[in-house]
Amino acid sequence: MRKSLYPGLFLALLFVLSSCNPFTTNIYSGLDKFKNPDLTDANALLDSSDEPQFYENLKDDPEAKALVLKTLAEVYNDPTAPDEKQQEAALMAADVYLKTSDTEDVMSNLNSLVGDAVSGEDVFSGDTGDDGPEVFFRAIFGEPPVGVPQATYKATVVIQLAAFRESAEPLQIYGEKLEETGVSPPGTIDGDNATKALMAGMTRTLMHYIDAGTPAAKLDILATYLSTPKDVDGNVPGISYVSGMPDYDGPNDMLVDPADPGNTDKDGLQTVVSFGGLDLDSLFS
């Protein structure tokens, strides 16, 4: 008589299941992973804008990330596209830069500093009384972590700074559309967009005026400053700026595009910040 195979299959399945906790293990985990949409389809991308795994998938895939940014730029730069869609595409592009570059902790620090400023604390001055945007940046990024090689930490800071700088363009365009429409897309958190615009604008302006010949060199100088531990006296070598850097009264002045400061059409970041309820000149005065 032919023996049944079912007892053997049952024992094999029992062995597999007994090797894991059925309450914590999803045996179908290979089937429910988020799959990226068509990266050339703007509507599909926007439908994925709230999926954390979408941004995780882009972190280690620079070609896919570049294609997503290209697709979104075609929308937010298209004057014939619906206003709301342009705004959503611009906001998502900013998120692609920021959420794929591990900027969460930096933004959390910035939100805390803004909260302190609302409470009346002076967060725009250094411990030694020095004033300057780089001092504020030092507070935002925090002191370099103990036990982590400077080169390792600096490499992380370079990626973060580049993301903040690049996110300025779509956020500025979003602000320009915001000036026209007077409304943000449904579900938008205006306060979060305000702090993103603040960080993007300050990074763009600060690096514009750093005394170096190329964008890469400017980025390296600022990252070096932020990753260098304080000396025994609590000091860090400062940053040199090209002559002609404006004497800003506060962060709000730094949000205008430094490459075209006389163009009032380039104040979109200021609009995003004010729409989020932040009065920077009063907060940081």
Residue, then its C-alpha position, 0 to 999 in steps of 0.5 A: m500500500r502506498k504511504s500517505l505524505y500528509p504526516g510528513l508535511f504536517l511535521a515539517l510545517l510544525f517544525v517551521l512554525s515552532s521555530c518562530n513566535p506565531f504571535t510576532t512573526n508574519i509568515y506572509s511578510g514577503l507578500d505585504k512589502f510596499k512596492n514603489p509605484d510607477l516613478t514616472d506617474a505623478n498621480a501614483l507618486l502623490d498617492s504614495s506620499d504618506e507611505p514611509q516605506f516609499y521614502e525608505n526605498l529611495k534612500d539606497d536607490p539614487e537613480a529612482k530618487a532622481l527620477v521621482l524628483k524629475t517627475l514631481a518637478e515637471v508638475y510643480n513647474d507646469p503652469t497649466a497643472p491644477d494649483e493643488k496638484q502643483q502644491e502637492a508635488a512641490l511639498m512631496a519633492a521637499d519630503v523626498y529630499l528630507k526624508t531620504s537624508d535622515t533629517e528627522d532629528v535635526m528638524s526635531n531640534l529646530n522645532s524645540l528651538v522655535g518652541d523655546a523662542v516662542s517662550g521668550e528664550d534667546v536661541f540666536s546667540g552663542d554661549t560666548g555671546d557670538d551672534g551669527p547664523e552658523v551659531f544658530f545652526r550649531a544649536i540646531f544640529g547639536e554638539p557632535p556625538v561623543g564616541v563617533p569619529q568626526a569623519t563619520y559624523k561629518a559625512t552624515v551632516v553633509i548629506q543632511l545639509a545638501a538635503f536642506r539646501e535642495s529642498a529650498e527650491p520646491l518649497q519656494i515654489y510651493g510658497e509662490k503658489l500659496e501666495e496665489t491661492g491663499v490655501s494649502p492642500p487638504g491634510t497639509i500641516d502648515g507648521d511643519n512646512a514652516t519649519k522646513a522652509l526656515m531650515a531650507g532657506m537658512t541653509r541655502t543662504l548661509m552656504h551661498y555666502i560662505d567664502a569658497g569657490t564651489p558649492a561642494a567646498k561651501l558644503d564641506i566648510l559648513a559640515t566641518y564647522l558643525s562636526t568639529p568638537k568644541d575646544v577646552d574653552g568651548n570655542v569652535p573655529g568660525i566661518s569666513y564669509v565673502s564680503g558683501m554678505p548682508d547684515y541680516d536682522g534675523p532669520n526672516d531676511m535669510l529666506v529670500d533667494p540670495a542669488d536674486p535678493g532684489n526679486t520680490d517674486k522669490d520670497g516664497l519661503q517667507t510666505v510658507v513660514s508666515f502661513g505656518g504662524l511663525d513671526l521670525d523677526s519677533l521670535f529671534s530678535 
